[in-house]
């Protein structure tokens, strides 16, 4: 069982930064998805992919993974760039 630990990003559709301080532990798929012969929907027998756990800090998520014997990788948050632009720049 392996997992990925990452910090939640800001929603692109909203200006608020709620829940961006949370760290998530998400399990990686252990088997490939396959098409169902009757309906054609993609699915697999791996139910761990549906589980996402939230933590207050990266250290808490790492401690949980180590305690339960889960191999993990930590993905750092990407740097945030602000594009400062004046309203008058739209008319140049």
N, C-alpha and C positions, 0 to 999 in steps of 0.2 A: 504494500500500500504506500503510495507516495502522494504528496500534497504540495500545493503552492501557497505561500503566504505573501499577501500584498496589501497595500493600503488603498482604500477606496478612493476613486477619483470623483471630482465634482461632476454632477449631471450637466450635460451640454445644453439641455433645454431650460435650465433654471440658473439664476444668478446666485442663489444661496449656496452656502458651503456646509449644509447640514450633513452629518454622518461622514465627513471626509477625514475625521480623526480616527475612525475605526480601522482595525486591521482584520482582514478576512483570511480564513484557512479554507481552501477549496481543494477537494480531492481530484486527482488526475484520473482520466479513464484508464481502466486496466484491460479493456477489450474494445475492439473496433465495433462501431455501429453497423448494423446490417438491415437491409430492407425486409419488412414483413411480407411474405408471399401473398397474403390475402388482401391486405389494405395498402401496402406499399410504404407504410410509415417507417421511418428509421428508428431503430431501438436496439437496446442491448440488455443483457442480464445484469449489468453493473449498476447497482443502486447507490453506491457511494458518490457517484458524480452529482447526485441531486442534493447532497449535503453541503451547506456553506455555514461555517461557524464564524461569529464575530467576536473580536477581542478588543480591549482598550489599548493594548500596546503590542509591539512586535515581540517583546520578550515574553509576554504572557502566551502568545500563540506558539512561540518556539518551545516554551516549557510544556505546554499541553501536548505538542507533537512528540517531544522527547519522552514524556511520561507514558504515552500510549504506544511507543515504538513505531512512529510514523516517520518515514524519511521525508524531508521537506527541502524546498529551495525558497529563498526570500527574494522577491522582486521589489526593488526600491521604486519609490514614486518618481515619475519623470519631473524634471524641473519646469516650473510654471513661468511662461513668458508673457509679459503684458505688452500689448501693442498700443502705445499711447498715440492717439490721433485726435486732432481737433475737428470739430464739425465743419469748419471752413475748408478742410482738406478734401471734402467730397466734391467741391466745385472747382477744383484746379485742373 
